[in-house]
Amino acid sequence: MDYFVYMIISKINNKTISYVGYTKDLTNRIKLHNLSKGAKFTKGKKWKLIYSKKFKSKISAMKYEYFLKKDNKLRKKIKLNNT
């Protein structure tokens, strides 16, 4: 089964914030975030998918999610290239 690591962004008070997560069903997960049924941090905001990467295993996806969450320079680069 495939897993996805994704980054979504939202604009709040002229500031762009991002969220990184992993999932098996990317389309449904983004839909849940926008319905305020995703992670607590994402509730009440309108989210746009700007990045995703596919993995063959859950462990690989989780490792990359952790890496991407901690690498602020890479997150900023992805945000700049997609906003």
Biopython code that builds the backbone (N, CA, C, O; Angstrom):
import numpy as np
from Bio.PDB.StructureBuilder import StructureBuilder

atoms = [
    (1, "MET", "N", (0.829, -1.177, 0.000)),
    (1, "MET", "CA", (0.000, 0.000, 0.000)),
    (1, "MET", "C", (0.878, 1.247, 0.000)),
    (1, "MET", "O", (1.910, 1.282, 0.670)),
    (2, "ASP", "N", (0.474, 2.260, -0.745)),
    (2, "ASP", "CA", (1.229, 3.508, -0.827)),
    (2, "ASP", "C", (0.812, 4.478, 0.275)),
    (2, "ASP", "O", (-0.342, 4.512, 0.701)),
    (3, "TYR", "N", (1.783, 5.259, 0.715)),
    (3, "TYR", "CA", (1.561, 6.328, 1.686)),
    (3, "TYR", "C", (2.090, 7.623, 1.098)),
    (3, "TYR", "O", (2.974, 7.609, 0.241)),
    (4, "PHE", "N", (1.558, 8.723, 1.550)),
    (4, "PHE", "CA", (1.965, 10.037, 1.055)),
    (4, "PHE", "C", (2.365, 10.938, 2.211)),
    (4, "PHE", "O", (1.724, 10.952, 3.261)),
    (5, "VAL", "N", (3.435, 11.687, 1.998)),
    (5, "VAL", "CA", (3.781, 12.789, 2.890)),
    (5, "VAL", "C", (3.364, 14.039, 2.139)),
    (5, "VAL", "O", (3.627, 14.165, 0.943)),
    (6, "TYR", "N", (2.717, 14.961, 2.831)),
    (6, "TYR", "CA", (2.179, 16.136, 2.147)),
    (6, "TYR", "C", (2.428, 17.400, 2.960)),
    (6, "TYR", "O", (2.635, 17.357, 4.173)),
    (7, "MET", "N", (2.401, 18.525, 2.253)),
    (7, "MET", "CA", (2.455, 19.826, 2.905)),
    (7, "MET", "C", (1.295, 20.651, 2.399)),
    (7, "MET", "O", (1.046, 20.734, 1.196)),
    (8, "ILE", "N", (0.583, 21.265, 3.341)),
    (8, "ILE", "CA", (-0.516, 22.148, 2.996)),
    (8, "ILE", "C", (-0.213, 23.529, 3.581)),
    (8, "ILE", "O", (0.514, 23.657, 4.566)),
    (9, "ILE", "N", (-0.786, 24.558, 2.954)),
    (9, "ILE", "CA", (-0.579, 25.915, 3.448)),
    (9, "ILE", "C", (-1.919, 26.625, 3.601)),
    (9, "ILE", "O", (-2.920, 26.272, 2.977)),
    (10, "SER", "N", (-1.892, 27.641, 4.458)),
    (10, "SER", "CA", (-3.059, 28.486, 4.670)),
    (10, "SER", "C", (-2.557, 29.891, 4.949)),
    (10, "SER", "O", (-1.507, 30.073, 5.565)),
    (11, "LYS", "N", (-3.311, 30.888, 4.492)),
    (11, "LYS", "CA", (-2.948, 32.282, 4.752)),
    (11, "LYS", "C", (-3.810, 32.817, 5.882)),
    (11, "LYS", "O", (-5.036, 32.718, 5.855)),
    (12, "ILE", "N", (-3.138, 33.389, 6.878)),
    (12, "ILE", "CA", (-3.821, 33.981, 8.022)),
    (12, "ILE", "C", (-3.145, 35.311, 8.325)),
    (12, "ILE", "O", (-1.950, 35.360, 8.617)),
    (13, "ASN", "N", (-3.929, 36.399, 8.253)),
    (13, "ASN", "CA", (-3.394, 37.739, 8.521)),
    (13, "ASN", "C", (-2.135, 38.039, 7.707)),
    (13, "ASN", "O", (-1.134, 38.508, 8.250)),
    (14, "ASN", "N", (-2.194, 37.768, 6.413)),
    (14, "ASN", "CA", (-1.083, 37.996, 5.485)),
    (14, "ASN", "C", (0.166, 37.178, 5.809)),
    (14, "ASN", "O", (1.257, 37.512, 5.349)),
    (15, "LYS", "N", (0.019, 36.126, 6.585)),
    (15, "LYS", "CA", (1.130, 35.236, 6.902)),
    (15, "LYS", "C", (0.771, 33.841, 6.404)),
    (15, "LYS", "O", (-0.346, 33.368, 6.615)),
    (16, "THR", "N", (1.720, 33.186, 5.745)),
    (16, "THR", "CA", (1.493, 31.835, 5.250)),
    (16, "THR", "C", (2.014, 30.829, 6.261)),
    (16, "THR", "O", (3.190, 30.852, 6.624)),
    (17, "ILE", "N", (1.124, 29.939, 6.717)),
    (17, "ILE", "CA", (1.528, 28.884, 7.633)),
    (17, "ILE", "C", (1.431, 27.549, 6.910)),
    (17, "ILE", "O", (0.662, 27.398, 5.961)),
    (18, "SER", "N", (2.217, 26.588, 7.368)),
    (18, "SER", "CA", (2.219, 25.284, 6.708)),
    (18, "SER", "C", (2.020, 24.170, 7.731)),
    (18, "SER", "O", (2.250, 24.339, 8.929)),
    (19, "TYR", "N", (1.585, 23.035, 7.212)),
    (19, "TYR", "CA", (1.384, 21.839, 8.023)),
    (19, "TYR", "C", (1.881, 20.657, 7.203)),
    (19, "TYR", "O", (1.627, 20.578, 6.002)),
    (20, "VAL", "N", (2.586, 19.742, 7.851)),
    (20, "VAL", "CA", (3.100, 18.538, 7.198)),
    (20, "VAL", "C", (2.482, 17.324, 7.867)),
    (20, "VAL", "O", (2.380, 17.265, 9.092)),
    (21, "GLY", "N", (2.066, 16.347, 7.052)),
    (21, "GLY", "CA", (1.490, 15.125, 7.585)),
    (21, "GLY", "C", (1.710, 13.958, 6.634)),
    (21, "GLY", "O", (2.305, 14.117, 5.568)),
    (22, "TYR", "N", (1.224, 12.783, 7.028)),
    (22, "TYR", "CA", (1.273, 11.624, 6.135)),
    (22, "TYR", "C", (-0.084, 10.934, 6.160)),
    (22, "TYR", "O", (-0.842, 11.049, 7.124)),
    (23, "THR", "N", (-0.374, 10.211, 5.076)),
    (23, "THR", "CA", (-1.678, 9.561, 4.954)),
    (23, "THR", "C", (-1.641, 8.470, 3.889)),
    (23, "THR", "O", (-0.722, 8.408, 3.073)),
    (24, "LYS", "N", (-2.660, 7.611, 3.914)),
    (24, "LYS", "CA", (-2.841, 6.622, 2.849)),
    (24, "LYS", "C", (-3.717, 7.190, 1.738)),
    (24, "LYS", "O", (-3.555, 6.821, 0.575)),
    (25, "ASP", "N", (-4.637, 8.077, 2.081)),
    (25, "ASP", "CA", (-5.591, 8.635, 1.125)),
    (25, "ASP", "C", (-5.456, 10.156, 1.105)),
    (25, "ASP", "O", (-6.074, 10.854, 1.909)),
    (26, "LEU", "N", (-4.652, 10.655, 0.192)),
    (26, "LEU", "CA", (-4.314, 12.075, 0.148)),
    (26, "LEU", "C", (-5.534, 12.959, -0.105)),
    (26, "LEU", "O", (-5.712, 13.966, 0.579)),
    (27, "THR", "N", (-6.357, 12.606, -1.056)),
    (27, "THR", "CA", (-7.527, 13.410, -1.400)),
    (27, "THR", "C", (-8.480, 13.547, -0.211)),
    (27, "THR", "O", (-8.931, 14.645, 0.114)),
    (28, "ASN", "N", (-8.774, 12.426, 0.423)),
    (28, "ASN", "CA", (-9.677, 12.451, 1.579)),
    (28, "ASN", "C", (-9.069, 13.222, 2.746)),
    (28, "ASN", "O", (-9.782, 13.931, 3.456)),
    (29, "ARG", "N", (-7.771, 13.092, 2.949)),
    (29, "ARG", "CA", (-7.120, 13.766, 4.073)),
    (29, "ARG", "C", (-7.196, 15.293, 3.930)),
    (29, "ARG", "O", (-7.471, 15.993, 4.904)),
    (30, "ILE", "N", (-6.954, 15.802, 2.728)),
    (30, "ILE", "CA", (-7.041, 17.248, 2.499)),
    (30, "ILE", "C", (-8.483, 17.708, 2.719)),
    (30, "ILE", "O", (-8.730, 18.762, 3.304)),
    (31, "LYS", "N", (-9.425, 16.900, 2.240)),
    (31, "LYS", "CA", (-10.845, 17.217, 2.429)),
    (31, "LYS", "C", (-11.171, 17.315, 3.919)),
    (31, "LYS", "O", (-11.876, 18.233, 4.338)),
    (32, "LEU", "N", (-10.665, 16.379, 4.720)),
    (32, "LEU", "CA", (-10.907, 16.397, 6.162)),
    (32, "LEU", "C", (-10.298, 17.637, 6.819)),
    (32, "LEU", "O", (-10.915, 18.241, 7.697)),
    (33, "HIS", "N", (-9.094, 18.016, 6.397)),
    (33, "HIS", "CA", (-8.475, 19.226, 6.950)),
    (33, "HIS", "C", (-9.378, 20.434, 6.678)),
    (33, "HIS", "O", (-9.585, 21.262, 7.565)),
    (34, "ASN", "N", (-9.903, 20.537, 5.484)),
    (34, "ASN", "CA", (-10.736, 21.681, 5.122)),
    (34, "ASN", "C", (-12.124, 21.637, 5.749)),
    (34, "ASN", "O", (-12.822, 22.651, 5.773)),
    (35, "LEU", "N", (-12.527, 20.491, 6.249)),
    (35, "LEU", "CA", (-13.795, 20.361, 6.971)),
    (35, "LEU", "C", (-13.590, 20.476, 8.487)),
    (35, "LEU", "O", (-14.505, 20.216, 9.268)),
    (36, "SER", "N", (-12.382, 20.869, 8.888)),
    (36, "SER", "CA", (-12.001, 20.999, 10.303)),
    (36, "SER", "C", (-12.075, 19.670, 11.046)),
    (36, "SER", "O", (-12.355, 19.641, 12.244)),
    (37, "LYS", "N", (-11.824, 18.577, 10.339)),
    (37, "LYS", "CA", (-11.810, 17.259, 10.962)),
    (37, "LYS", "C", (-10.422, 16.631, 10.864)),
    (37, "LYS", "O", (-10.269, 15.423, 11.046)),
    (38, "GLY", "N", (-9.420, 17.446, 10.579)),
    (38, "GLY", "CA", (-8.049, 16.965, 10.516)),
    (38, "GLY", "C", (-7.379, 17.162, 11.859)),
    (38, "GLY", "O", (-8.024, 17.073, 12.904)),
    (39, "ALA", "N", (-6.099, 17.427, 11.828)),
    (39, "ALA", "CA", (-5.339, 17.669, 13.052)),
    (39, "ALA", "C", (-5.846, 18.932, 13.747)),
    (39, "ALA", "O", (-6.397, 19.826, 13.104)),
    (40, "LYS", "N", (-5.658, 18.995, 15.044)),
    (40, "LYS", "CA", (-6.135, 20.135, 15.837)),
    (40, "LYS", "C", (-5.587, 21.458, 15.302)),
    (40, "LYS", "O", (-6.312, 22.451, 15.251)),
    (41, "PHE", "N", (-4.318, 21.478, 14.904)),
    (41, "PHE", "CA", (-3.672, 22.684, 14.388)),
    (41, "PHE", "C", (-4.358, 23.223, 13.129)),
    (41, "PHE", "O", (-4.346, 24.430, 12.887)),
    (42, "THR", "N", (-4.949, 22.344, 12.337)),
    (42, "THR", "CA", (-5.504, 22.748, 11.046)),
    (42, "THR", "C", (-6.970, 23.163, 11.104)),
    (42, "THR", "O", (-7.517, 23.622, 10.101)),
    (43, "LYS", "N", (-7.603, 23.014, 12.235)),
    (43, "LYS", "CA", (-9.037, 23.304, 12.335)),
    (43, "LYS", "C", (-9.344, 24.780, 12.119)),
    (43, "LYS", "O", (-8.642, 25.662, 12.613)),
    (44, "GLY", "N", (-10.421, 25.022, 11.359)),
    (44, "GLY", "CA", (-10.904, 26.377, 11.148)),
    (44, "GLY", "C", (-10.167, 27.175, 10.091)),
    (44, "GLY", "O", (-10.378, 28.382, 9.974)),
    (45, "LYS", "N", (-9.320, 26.536, 9.329)),
    (45, "LYS", "CA", (-8.557, 27.230, 8.291)),
    (45, "LYS", "C", (-8.817, 26.586, 6.937)),
    (45, "LYS", "O", (-9.198, 25.417, 6.868)),
    (46, "LYS", "N", (-8.617, 27.332, 5.871)),
    (46, "LYS", "CA", (-8.748, 26.818, 4.501)),
    (46, "LYS", "C", (-7.357, 26.415, 4.025)),
    (46, "LYS", "O", (-6.447, 27.244, 4.001)),
    (47, "TRP", "N", (-7.186, 25.158, 3.647)),
    (47, "TRP", "CA", (-5.877, 24.611, 3.296)),
    (47, "TRP", "C", (-5.754, 24.302, 1.814)),
    (47, "TRP", "O", (-6.721, 23.920, 1.153)),
    (48, "LYS", "N", (-4.541, 24.479, 1.311)),
    (48, "LYS", "CA", (-4.226, 24.185, -0.094)),
    (48, "LYS", "C", (-3.016, 23.249, -0.133)),
    (48, "LYS", "O", (-1.990, 23.523, 0.490)),
    (49, "LEU", "N", (-3.144, 22.153, -0.863)),
    (49, "LEU", "CA", (-2.047, 21.200, -1.018)),
    (49, "LEU", "C", (-0.983, 21.807, -1.917)),
    (49, "LEU", "O", (-1.291, 22.237, -3.029)),
    (50, "ILE", "N", (0.272, 21.849, -1.456)),
    (50, "ILE", "CA", (1.352, 22.395, -2.283)),
    (50, "ILE", "C", (2.461, 21.390, -2.561)),
    (50, "ILE", "O", (3.312, 21.629, -3.419)),
    (51, "TYR", "N", (2.460, 20.253, -1.835)),
    (51, "TYR", "CA", (3.548, 19.291, -2.005)),
    (51, "TYR", "C", (3.083, 17.922, -1.543)),
    (51, "TYR", "O", (2.385, 17.799, -0.537)),
    (52, "SER", "N", (3.472, 16.898, -2.282)),
    (52, "SER", "CA", (3.252, 15.522, -1.831)),
    (52, "SER", "C", (4.323, 14.621, -2.420)),
    (52, "SER", "O", (4.850, 14.874, -3.503)),
    (53, "LYS", "N", (4.626, 13.578, -1.689)),
    (53, "LYS", "CA", (5.626, 12.600, -2.123)),
    (53, "LYS", "C", (5.115, 11.217, -1.725)),
    (53, "LYS", "O", (4.643, 11.021, -0.606)),
    (54, "LYS", "N", (5.215, 10.249, -2.660)),
    (54, "LYS", "CA", (4.670, 8.910, -2.437)),
    (54, "LYS", "C", (5.752, 7.960, -1.914)),
    (54, "LYS", "O", (6.907, 8.013, -2.337)),
    (55, "PHE", "N", (5.345, 7.088, -0.983)),
    (55, "PHE", "CA", (6.236, 6.093, -0.390)),
    (55, "PHE", "C", (5.563, 4.730, -0.423)),
    (55, "PHE", "O", (4.336, 4.632, -0.397)),
    (56, "LYS", "N", (6.365, 3.691, -0.478)),
    (56, "LYS", "CA", (5.842, 2.319, -0.525)),
    (56, "LYS", "C", (5.536, 1.757, 0.853)),
    (56, "LYS", "O", (4.786, 0.788, 0.968)),
    (57, "SER", "N", (6.105, 2.350, 1.907)),
    (57, "SER", "CA", (5.846, 1.828, 3.245)),
    (57, "SER", "C", (5.502, 2.956, 4.210)),
    (57, "SER", "O", (5.894, 4.106, 4.013)),
    (58, "LYS", "N", (4.767, 2.602, 5.249)),
    (58, "LYS", "CA", (4.368, 3.562, 6.260)),
    (58, "LYS", "C", (5.595, 4.086, 7.008)),
    (58, "LYS", "O", (5.679, 5.276, 7.312)),
    (59, "ILE", "N", (6.529, 3.208, 7.298)),
    (59, "ILE", "CA", (7.737, 3.607, 8.029)),
    (59, "ILE", "C", (8.538, 4.637, 7.243)),
    (59, "ILE", "O", (9.015, 5.617, 7.815)),
    (60, "SER", "N", (8.692, 4.427, 5.937)),
    (60, "SER", "CA", (9.417, 5.391, 5.104)),
    (60, "SER", "C", (8.711, 6.736, 5.091)),
    (60, "SER", "O", (9.356, 7.781, 5.171)),
    (61, "ALA", "N", (7.405, 6.710, 4.991)),
    (61, "ALA", "CA", (6.624, 7.951, 4.988)),
    (61, "ALA", "C", (6.758, 8.672, 6.325)),
    (61, "ALA", "O", (6.927, 9.891, 6.358)),
    (62, "MET", "N", (6.686, 7.939, 7.411)),
    (62, "MET", "CA", (6.795, 8.542, 8.736)),
    (62, "MET", "C", (8.181, 9.159, 8.957)),
    (62, "MET", "O", (8.293, 10.231, 9.551)),
    (63, "LYS", "N", (9.212, 8.501, 8.493)),
    (63, "LYS", "CA", (10.573, 9.035, 8.624)),
    (63, "LYS", "C", (10.724, 10.327, 7.830)),
    (63, "LYS", "O", (11.309, 11.296, 8.314)),
    (64, "TYR", "N", (10.195, 10.339, 6.612)),
    (64, "TYR", "CA", (10.306, 11.548, 5.786)),
    (64, "TYR", "C", (9.443, 12.672, 6.354)),
    (64, "TYR", "O", (9.844, 13.835, 6.316)),
    (65, "GLU", "N", (8.272, 12.342, 6.877)),
    (65, "GLU", "CA", (7.418, 13.354, 7.508)),
    (65, "GLU", "C", (8.174, 14.017, 8.657)),
    (65, "GLU", "O", (8.166, 15.242, 8.778)),
    (66, "TYR", "N", (8.821, 13.223, 9.495)),
    (66, "TYR", "CA", (9.586, 13.751, 10.619)),
    (66, "TYR", "C", (10.704, 14.662, 10.116)),
    (66, "TYR", "O", (10.915, 15.753, 10.646)),
    (67, "PHE", "N", (11.420, 14.197, 9.082)),
    (67, "PHE", "CA", (12.504, 14.989, 8.497)),
    (67, "PHE", "C", (11.986, 16.327, 7.974)),
    (67, "PHE", "O", (12.575, 17.372, 8.250)),
    (68, "LEU", "N", (10.893, 16.295, 7.224)),
    (68, "LEU", "CA", (10.343, 17.516, 6.627)),
    (68, "LEU", "C", (9.816, 18.466, 7.706)),
    (68, "LEU", "O", (9.960, 19.681, 7.574)),
    (69, "LYS", "N", (9.219, 17.941, 8.750)),
    (69, "LYS", "CA", (8.728, 18.798, 9.832)),
    (69, "LYS", "C", (9.866, 19.533, 10.522)),
    (69, "LYS", "O", (9.693, 20.671, 10.958)),
    (70, "LYS", "N", (11.023, 18.901, 10.628)),
    (70, "LYS", "CA", (12.159, 19.487, 11.334)),
    (70, "LYS", "C", (13.033, 20.380, 10.450)),
    (70, "LYS", "O", (13.771, 21.216, 10.971)),
    (71, "ASP", "N", (12.968, 20.221, 9.134)),
    (71, "ASP", "CA", (13.835, 20.979, 8.211)),
    (71, "ASP", "C", (13.127, 22.252, 7.741)),
    (71, "ASP", "O", (12.478, 22.261, 6.695)),
    (72, "ASN", "N", (13.258, 23.318, 8.520)),
    (72, "ASN", "CA", (12.568, 24.570, 8.210)),
    (72, "ASN", "C", (13.037, 25.203, 6.907)),
    (72, "ASN", "O", (12.243, 25.843, 6.217)),
    (73, "LYS", "N", (14.303, 25.039, 6.558)),
    (73, "LYS", "CA", (14.802, 25.604, 5.298)),
    (73, "LYS", "C", (14.122, 24.941, 4.099)),
    (73, "LYS", "O", (13.731, 25.622, 3.151)),
    (74, "LEU", "N", (13.983, 23.638, 4.140)),
    (74, "LEU", "CA", (13.320, 22.924, 3.052)),
    (74, "LEU", "C", (11.843, 23.298, 2.983)),
    (74, "LEU", "O", (11.307, 23.477, 1.889)),
    (75, "ARG", "N", (11.182, 23.419, 4.122)),
    (75, "ARG", "CA", (9.771, 23.817, 4.138)),
    (75, "ARG", "C", (9.591, 25.206, 3.534)),
    (75, "ARG", "O", (8.660, 25.428, 2.759)),
    (76, "LYS", "N", (10.475, 26.144, 3.882)),
    (76, "LYS", "CA", (10.403, 27.491, 3.320)),
    (76, "LYS", "C", (10.616, 27.460, 1.808)),
    (76, "LYS", "O", (9.938, 28.165, 1.061)),
    (77, "LYS", "N", (11.563, 26.636, 1.368)),
    (77, "LYS", "CA", (11.837, 26.523, -0.074)),
    (77, "LYS", "C", (10.616, 25.986, -0.807)),
    (77, "LYS", "O", (10.262, 26.495, -1.870)),
    (78, "ILE", "N", (9.971, 24.967, -0.255)),
    (78, "ILE", "CA", (8.769, 24.405, -0.881)),
    (78, "ILE", "C", (7.667, 25.448, -0.902)),
    (78, "ILE", "O", (6.974, 25.587, -1.909)),
    (79, "LYS", "N", (7.489, 26.191, 0.198)),
    (79, "LYS", "CA", (6.456, 27.227, 0.249)),
    (79, "LYS", "C", (6.715, 28.319, -0.786)),
    (79, "LYS", "O", (5.786, 28.756, -1.465)),
    (80, "LEU", "N", (7.965, 28.767, -0.915)),
    (80, "LEU", "CA", (8.299, 29.817, -1.872)),
    (80, "LEU", "C", (8.050, 29.379, -3.308)),
    (80, "LEU", "O", (7.618, 30.179, -4.137)),
    (81, "ASN", "N", (8.319, 28.124, -3.602)),
    (81, "ASN", "CA", (8.135, 27.607, -4.956)),
    (81, "ASN", "C", (6.672, 27.365, -5.302)),
    (81, "ASN", "O", (6.348, 27.144, -6.469)),
    (82, "ASN", "N", (5.778, 27.402, -4.309)),
    (82, "ASN", "CA", (4.379, 27.042, -4.549)),
    (82, "ASN", "C", (3.371, 28.086, -4.099)),
    (82, "ASN", "O", (2.179, 27.789, -4.033)),
    (83, "THR", "N", (3.810, 29.294, -3.788)),
    (83, "THR", "CA", (2.854, 30.323, -3.395)),
    (83, "THR", "C", (2.892, 31.485, -4.343)),
    (83, "THR", "O", (2.149, 32.450, -4.167)),
]
sb = StructureBuilder()
sb.init_structure("model")
sb.init_model(0)
sb.init_chain("A")
sb.init_seg("    ")
for serial, (resi, resn, name, xyz) in enumerate(atoms, 1):
    if name == "N":
        sb.init_residue(resn, " ", resi, " ")
    sb.init_atom(name, np.array(xyz, "f"), 0.0, 1.0, " ", f" {name:<3s}", serial, name[0])
structure = sb.get_structure()
